[in-house]
């Protein structure tokens, strides 16, 4: 009885976050590798992030960013 494999009784959720410039094939490969680790009672959620390039050169760069103008 002691050598029985561990069984998960709750659903495991894999959340994959990626930039829109990231290739969908790469995201699928990551998902496939995670699914190899556990094969039962899992769910995958994929999130596409919209990123912006910020100029962070120079002193006090954080004060130069208008936080109200950034969209959430």
C-alpha positions in Angstrom: 0.0 0.0 0.0 2.9 2.4 0.7 4.2 2.3 -2.9 1.0 3.6 -4.5 1.5 6.7 -6.7 0.4 10.1 -5.3 -3.0 11.1 -6.7 -4.1 14.7 -6.9 -7.7 15.2 -5.8 -8.0 18.9 -7.0 -7.7 20.3 -10.5 -4.3 21.7 -11.2 -4.4 24.8 -13.4 -1.3 25.7 -15.5 -1.4 29.5 -16.3 0.8 30.5 -19.2 1.5 34.2 -19.7 3.0 35.4 -22.9 3.7 38.5 -24.9 1.8 38.9 -28.1 5.2 38.7 -30.0 5.7 35.2 -28.6 5.2 32.4 -31.1 2.1 30.3 -30.4 4.1 27.2 -31.2 6.4 28.0 -28.3 3.5 28.4 -26.0 2.1 25.0 -27.2 5.5 23.4 -26.5 5.6 24.7 -23.0 2.0 23.5 -22.4 3.0 20.0 -23.8 6.0 19.8 -21.5 3.9 20.7 -18.4 1.3 18.2 -19.3 4.0 15.5 -19.4 4.7 16.1 -15.7 1.1 15.4 -14.6 -1.5 13.7 -16.8 -4.7 13.8 -14.8 -7.1 16.5 -13.5 -5.3 19.5 -15.1 -6.4 22.5 -17.0 -4.4 25.1 -19.0 -5.2 28.8 -19.2 -3.3 31.0 -21.6 -3.0 34.7 -21.2 -1.8 37.2 -23.9 -0.1 40.2 -22.4 0.0 43.6 -24.1 3.3 45.1 -23.3 4.7 48.6 -24.0 8.2 49.7 -24.4 9.3 52.2 -21.8 12.3 54.5 -22.0 14.0 53.9 -18.7 17.3 55.7 -19.5 18.4 58.5 -17.3 17.7 59.6 -13.7 14.3 59.6 -12.2 12.8 57.6 -15.1 10.0 56.4 -12.8 8.7 59.9 -12.2 8.7 60.5 -15.9 6.1 57.8 -16.5 2.5 59.0 -16.4 1.0 56.2 -14.4 -2.6 57.5 -15.1 -2.0 57.3 -18.8 -1.0 53.6 -18.7 -3.9 51.3 -19.4 -4.5 48.3 -17.2 
